[in-house]
Amino acid sequence: MTVVVLIAAPPGLRGHLTRWFVEVAAGVYVGNPNPRIRERLWSVLAERIHDGQVVMIEPAATEQGWSTRTAGRDRWTPVDFDGLTLMARPRQSGQPWRPANEVKQNGMITRQHRRS
């Protein structure tokens, strides 16, 4: 199952999602598109979100069984904490909180542990 959340999205984008998803609440879409459709949808969402925000939660071979993608302005950012994906909130400056000992690998931000 795939979940898409739209915040302050253009009206045409919401209509575009209803081809493959059911809108279960305002801006929350649930569906089961195949990986090819999901990739094409993500490229359309990321390109057309402009000043809004979009979050896609999709199946993945992780400990949690899912992964997250985000796009748009002032968005929450997925951060990897020892294999557990958590969402970092944007700060007032528009930059999300990040630990001082972070390392970016494979598109995810991971923490390096200090050894004593």
Rosetta blueprint (number, residue, H / E / L):
1 M L
2 T E
3 V E
4 V E
5 V E
6 L E
7 I E
8 A L
9 A L
10 P L
11 P H
12 G H
13 L H
14 R H
15 G H
16 H H
17 L H
18 T L
19 R L
20 W L
21 F L
22 V E
23 E E
24 V E
25 A E
26 A L
27 G L
28 V E
29 Y E
30 V E
31 G E
32 N L
33 P L
34 N L
35 P H
36 R H
37 I H
38 R H
39 E H
40 R H
41 L H
42 W H
43 S H
44 V H
45 L H
46 A H
47 E H
48 R H
49 I L
50 H L
51 D L
52 G L
53 Q E
54 V E
55 V E
56 M E
57 I E
58 E E
59 P E
60 A L
61 A L
62 T L
63 E L
64 Q L
65 G L
66 W E
67 S E
68 T E
69 R E
70 T E
71 A E
72 G E
73 R L
74 D L
75 R L
76 W L
77 T E
78 P E
79 V E
80 D E
81 F E
82 D L
83 G L
84 L E
85 T E
86 L E
87 M E
88 A E
89 R L
90 P E
91 R L
92 Q L
93 S L
94 G L
95 Q L
96 P E
97 W L
98 R L
99 P L
100 A L
101 N L
102 E E
103 V E
104 K E
105 Q E
106 N L
107 G L
108 M E
109 I E
110 T E
111 R E
112 Q L
113 H L
114 R L
115 R L
116 S L
